[in-house]
Amino acid sequence: MPQREFRNVSIVGDGGMGTVLAMLLCEKAVPTRMWGYDAGQLAEIERQRENTKFLPGYRLPVVLVFEARDDHAMTGADLIVSAVPCQYMRRVWNRLKAHVPSGVPIVSVAKGIENGTLLRPTQVLADVLGGDVSTAVLSGPTIADELARRLPATACAASVDTSLAVRVQRTFTCPWLRVYTNPDVVGVELAGAMKNVIAIAAGIIDGVRAGDNAKAALLARGLAEITRLGLAMGATEQTFAGLTGLGDLVTTCISPSGRNRSFGERIGRGQTLAEAQSATDSVVEGIATCESVASLASKYNVEMPIARAVYEVLFENKPVRSAIEDLMTRRLKAE
């Protein structure tokens, strides 16, 4: 029997990705409501019918419902989208957990690893809401602005529940977004998180004008690091060569609008961590993720020299040129 699409969706989070997915669903005539942590900010989005802070320049559908009340955020939903940055998920879902409808699955679009606990987004959901919550992941090279312009893109719906993955796939597939399924939740979430750390490194390379050869090497060796850690944590190797691995990594490292790459470029040009962060209102996920990745690399005894170098530049005040020199003069070995 074919798996049917979800027909009533609540989106928790009013950032760029939550907004563009709301636009997509409304265009598919799926009743959609959006909840935001800051009621004032949500009211302003509703008033202007535009998310001027996180997705400026796009008119929001008149049928999109905005809901600031916690107890009405997910009323009637048969699917919930968690579009909250990873480091804020625990706070938001602790606030909302009393109002989550029983048996309604949650699809996460967050990319990160929680500091301290080292949990992936779906693990945070399970930790807060209980282990029986049904979860999926929607991830891939999906820059919100490009989706809003209806440029062709792809993503993966990952879940240990194959039928849920298929339903998520059908719900979000449209003429400009093709969604595949993948059972490897661990790999999809780790790849989506760790590529942001490599993207910071890519931006640093742009900032110091180290050249395209250096960036190509960074992407290749960065993917090798991501894969090593993923395999040590139980992921499937094939995932890292796919859309959520290589695909998302390339997009994040080359896109002029990528938050993590742009942040890294400011670091490469000599700004401090605080200065580079203050230049954007958006969450630069790779900063916090870099701390978590350093802890995971130590925990699983995985060599990750690029991720380590980024950590040292951001948190130990290591000069960028020294970090690059140390990477280039490491012990010679086979690829």
C-alpha positions as CSV (number, residue, x, y, z in Angstrom):
1,M,0.0,0.0,0.0
2,P,1.5,3.4,-1.0
3,Q,2.6,5.6,1.9
4,R,0.5,8.8,1.9
5,E,1.8,12.3,2.5
6,F,1.3,14.1,5.8
7,R,-1.6,16.6,5.5
8,N,-1.3,18.9,8.5
9,V,2.1,20.2,9.5
10,S,3.3,22.3,12.4
11,I,6.7,23.9,12.1
12,V,8.5,24.7,15.4
13,G,11.0,27.5,14.6
14,D,10.8,30.6,12.5
15,G,14.3,30.7,11.0
16,G,15.2,30.5,7.3
17,M,14.8,26.7,6.8
18,G,11.5,26.6,8.8
19,T,10.2,29.5,6.8
20,V,11.1,28.1,3.4
21,L,9.6,24.7,4.2
22,A,6.4,26.4,5.3
23,M,6.3,28.2,1.9
24,L,6.9,24.9,0.1
25,L,4.1,23.1,2.1
26,C,1.6,25.9,1.6
27,E,2.3,25.8,-2.2
28,K,1.4,22.0,-2.0
29,A,-1.8,22.9,-0.3
30,V,-0.7,21.3,3.0
31,P,-2.2,23.2,6.0
32,T,0.8,24.6,7.8
33,R,1.3,26.6,11.0
34,M,4.5,28.1,12.4
35,W,5.4,28.6,16.0
36,G,8.3,30.8,17.1
37,Y,10.2,31.1,20.4
38,D,9.9,34.9,20.4
39,A,6.2,35.9,20.1
40,G,7.1,39.4,19.2
41,Q,9.3,38.3,16.3
42,L,6.7,35.9,15.1
43,A,4.1,38.7,15.2
44,E,6.3,40.9,13.1
45,I,6.8,38.1,10.5
46,E,3.0,37.7,10.4
47,R,2.4,41.5,10.1
48,Q,4.9,41.9,7.2
49,R,4.2,38.5,5.6
50,E,8.0,38.3,5.2
51,N,10.8,36.9,7.3
52,T,13.0,40.0,7.0
53,K,15.5,38.7,9.5
54,F,16.2,35.2,8.2
55,L,14.7,35.0,4.7
56,P,14.3,38.5,3.4
57,G,12.7,39.3,0.0
58,Y,10.1,36.6,-0.2
59,R,6.4,37.1,0.4
60,L,4.9,34.4,2.7
61,P,1.7,32.6,1.7
62,V,-1.6,34.1,3.0
63,V,-2.6,30.6,4.1
64,L,0.3,30.2,6.4
65,V,-0.9,30.3,10.0
66,F,1.2,31.8,12.7
67,E,0.8,30.5,16.3
68,A,2.6,32.0,19.3
69,R,0.7,30.1,21.9
70,D,2.6,27.0,23.2
71,D,-0.6,25.0,23.8
72,H,-1.8,25.6,20.2
73,A,1.5,25.2,18.4
74,M,0.9,21.6,17.3
75,T,-2.9,21.3,17.5
76,G,-4.2,19.0,14.8
77,A,-0.8,18.2,13.4
78,D,0.0,14.8,11.9
79,L,3.7,15.9,11.4
80,I,5.9,18.3,13.4
81,V,9.0,19.9,11.9
82,S,11.7,20.8,14.4
83,A,13.5,23.7,12.8
84,V,15.3,24.9,15.9
85,P,19.1,25.2,15.9
86,C,20.7,22.3,17.7
87,Q,22.1,24.2,20.7
88,Y,18.6,25.6,21.5
89,M,16.6,22.4,20.9
90,R,16.6,21.2,24.5
91,R,15.3,24.5,25.9
92,V,12.6,24.8,23.2
93,W,11.3,21.2,23.5
94,N,11.4,21.3,27.3
95,R,9.1,24.3,27.0
96,L,6.8,22.6,24.5
97,K,6.8,18.9,25.6
98,A,3.6,19.1,27.5
99,H,1.8,20.1,24.3
100,V,3.3,17.5,21.9
101,P,0.4,15.3,20.5
102,S,0.9,11.7,21.3
103,G,2.0,9.5,18.4
104,V,2.8,12.4,16.0
105,P,6.3,12.0,14.4
106,I,8.9,14.8,14.4
107,V,11.2,15.5,11.5
108,S,14.4,17.5,12.4
109,V,16.1,19.8,10.0
110,A,18.8,20.9,12.5
111,K,22.4,20.3,11.8
112,G,24.7,20.1,14.9
113,I,25.8,18.1,17.9
114,E,24.7,19.3,21.3
115,N,27.6,20.6,23.5
116,G,28.2,18.6,26.7
117,T,25.9,15.7,25.9
118,L,27.3,15.1,22.4
119,L,23.8,14.1,21.3
120,R,22.6,14.4,17.7
121,P,19.3,16.4,17.1
122,T,17.0,13.3,17.0
123,Q,18.7,12.0,20.2
124,V,18.0,15.4,21.9
125,L,14.3,15.0,20.9
126,A,14.2,11.5,22.3
127,D,16.0,12.6,25.5
128,V,13.5,15.4,26.1
129,L,10.3,13.8,24.9
130,G,10.9,10.2,25.7
131,G,12.5,7.3,23.8
132,D,9.3,6.3,22.1
133,V,9.0,9.5,20.1
134,S,9.1,8.7,16.3
135,T,11.7,10.8,14.5
136,A,13.2,11.5,11.1
137,V,15.7,13.8,9.6
138,L,15.5,16.0,6.5
139,S,18.9,17.0,5.4
140,G,21.1,17.8,2.4
141,P,22.5,20.7,0.3
142,T,19.4,22.9,0.8
143,I,20.3,26.6,1.1
144,A,17.0,28.3,2.1
145,D,17.3,31.2,-0.3
146,E,17.8,28.9,-3.3
147,L,14.8,26.9,-2.3
148,A,12.8,30.1,-2.0
149,R,13.8,30.9,-5.5
150,R,12.7,27.4,-6.6
151,L,16.1,26.5,-7.9
152,P,16.5,22.7,-8.2
153,A,17.7,20.9,-5.0
154,T,17.9,17.5,-3.4
155,A,17.7,16.2,0.2
156,C,17.4,13.0,2.1
157,A,14.7,11.9,4.5
158,A,16.4,9.6,7.0
159,S,14.7,7.4,9.6
160,V,15.0,3.9,11.1
161,D,11.3,3.7,10.3
162,T,11.2,3.2,6.5
163,S,7.5,4.0,6.2
164,L,8.1,7.3,8.0
165,A,11.0,8.2,5.8
166,V,8.9,7.5,2.7
167,R,6.0,9.7,4.0
168,V,8.4,12.5,4.8
169,Q,9.9,12.1,1.3
170,R,6.5,12.3,-0.4
171,T,5.4,15.3,1.8
172,F,8.4,17.5,0.9
173,T,9.1,16.5,-2.7
174,C,8.0,19.1,-5.2
175,P,9.1,20.2,-8.7
176,W,12.2,21.9,-7.3
177,L,13.1,19.7,-4.3
178,R,13.7,16.0,-4.9
179,V,13.9,13.9,-1.7
180,Y,15.5,10.5,-1.4
181,T,15.3,8.2,1.6
182,N,18.2,6.8,3.7
183,P,18.0,4.5,6.7
184,D,21.3,5.8,8.1
185,V,20.2,8.4,10.6
186,V,23.6,8.4,12.4
187,G,25.5,9.2,9.2
188,V,23.0,11.8,7.9
189,E,23.1,13.7,11.1
190,L,26.8,13.5,11.7
191,A,27.6,14.5,8.1
192,G,25.2,17.5,8.3
193,A,26.8,18.6,11.6
194,M,30.5,18.1,10.8
195,K,30.5,19.7,7.3
196,N,29.9,23.0,9.0
197,V,33.3,22.7,10.8
198,I,35.0,22.1,7.5
199,A,33.0,25.0,5.9
200,I,34.6,27.3,8.6
201,A,38.0,26.1,7.4
202,A,37.0,26.7,3.8
203,G,36.0,30.2,4.7
204,I,39.4,30.7,6.4
205,I,41.1,29.6,3.3
206,D,39.1,32.2,1.3
207,G,39.9,34.8,3.9
208,V,43.7,34.4,3.6
209,R,43.4,33.8,-0.1
210,A,45.1,30.4,0.0
211,G,43.7,29.4,-3.4
212,D,41.6,26.8,-5.0
213,N,44.2,24.0,-4.7
214,A,44.0,24.4,-1.0
215,K,40.3,24.5,-0.9
216,A,40.1,21.3,-3.0
217,A,42.5,19.6,-0.7
218,L,40.5,20.8,2.3
219,L,37.2,19.3,1.0
220,A,38.8,16.0,0.1
221,R,40.7,15.6,3.4
222,G,37.8,17.1,5.4
223,L,35.4,14.5,4.0
224,A,37.9,11.8,5.0
225,E,37.9,13.1,8.6
226,I,34.1,13.2,8.6
227,T,33.9,9.7,7.3
228,R,36.4,8.3,9.8
229,L,34.4,9.7,12.8
230,G,31.1,8.6,11.3
231,L,32.3,5.0,10.8
232,A,33.7,5.0,14.4
233,M,30.2,6.0,15.6
234,G,28.3,3.3,13.6
235,A,27.4,5.2,10.4
236,T,27.4,3.7,6.9
237,E,30.3,4.7,4.7
238,Q,28.1,5.2,1.6
239,T,26.2,8.0,3.3
240,F,29.3,10.3,3.3
241,A,29.7,10.0,-0.5
242,G,26.1,11.0,-1.0
243,L,23.9,14.1,-0.8
244,T,24.1,14.6,3.0
245,G,27.9,14.0,3.0
246,L,29.8,15.2,-0.1
247,G,26.8,17.1,-1.5
248,D,26.2,19.2,1.5
249,L,29.9,19.7,2.2
250,V,30.5,21.1,-1.3
251,T,27.5,23.5,-1.1
252,T,28.4,24.8,2.3
253,C,32.1,25.3,1.4
254,I,31.5,27.2,-1.8
255,S,28.3,29.1,-1.3
256,P,28.8,32.9,-0.9
257,S,25.8,33.0,1.4
258,G,26.8,30.1,3.6
259,R,26.9,31.2,7.2
260,N,29.7,29.0,8.3
261,R,31.9,29.7,5.3
262,S,31.3,33.4,5.6
263,F,32.1,33.3,9.3
264,G,35.4,31.5,8.5
265,E,36.2,34.1,5.9
266,R,35.9,36.8,8.5
267,I,38.2,34.8,10.8
268,G,40.7,34.4,7.9
269,R,40.7,38.2,7.4
270,G,41.7,38.8,11.0
271,Q,38.5,39.2,12.9
272,T,38.2,37.8,16.4
273,L,35.6,35.1,17.2
274,A,33.3,37.6,18.8
275,E,33.7,40.1,15.9
276,A,33.0,37.4,13.2
277,Q,30.0,36.2,15.2
278,S,28.5,39.6,15.6
279,A,28.5,40.2,11.9
280,T,25.4,38.0,11.4
281,D,22.0,37.6,13.2
282,S,22.0,33.9,12.2
283,V,23.3,31.0,14.2
284,V,26.7,29.8,12.9
285,E,26.2,26.1,13.8
286,G,29.8,25.1,13.1
287,I,31.2,27.1,16.1
288,A,29.5,25.0,18.8
289,T,29.7,21.9,16.6
290,C,33.5,22.3,16.5
291,E,33.6,21.9,20.3
292,S,31.5,18.8,20.2
293,V,33.5,17.3,17.3
294,A,36.7,17.8,19.2
295,S,35.2,15.9,22.2
296,L,33.9,13.1,19.9
297,A,37.3,12.7,18.2
298,S,38.9,12.3,21.6
299,K,36.2,9.9,22.8
300,Y,36.4,7.7,19.8
301,N,40.2,8.1,19.3
302,V,39.8,9.4,15.7
303,E,42.4,11.6,14.1
304,M,40.8,14.8,12.8
305,P,43.6,17.3,12.1
306,I,41.5,19.8,10.2
307,A,38.8,19.9,12.8
308,R,41.4,20.2,15.5
309,A,43.1,23.1,13.7
310,V,39.7,25.0,13.4
311,Y,39.2,24.4,17.2
312,E,42.6,25.8,18.0
313,V,42.1,28.9,15.8
314,L,38.6,29.6,17.3
315,F,39.1,28.7,21.0
316,E,42.9,28.7,21.6
317,N,43.9,31.8,19.7
318,K,46.2,29.9,17.3
319,P,47.2,32.1,14.4
320,V,45.6,31.0,11.1
321,R,49.0,30.9,9.3
322,S,50.5,28.7,12.0
323,A,47.5,26.3,11.8
324,I,47.9,26.0,8.0
325,E,51.7,25.5,8.3
326,D,51.2,22.8,10.9
327,L,48.7,21.0,8.6
328,M,51.1,21.2,5.7
329,T,54.1,19.9,7.6
330,R,52.4,16.8,9.3
331,R,54.1,13.5,8.9
332,L,54.0,12.2,5.3
333,K,51.8,9.2,4.7
334,A,49.7,7.4,2.1
335,E,46.3,8.9,1.2
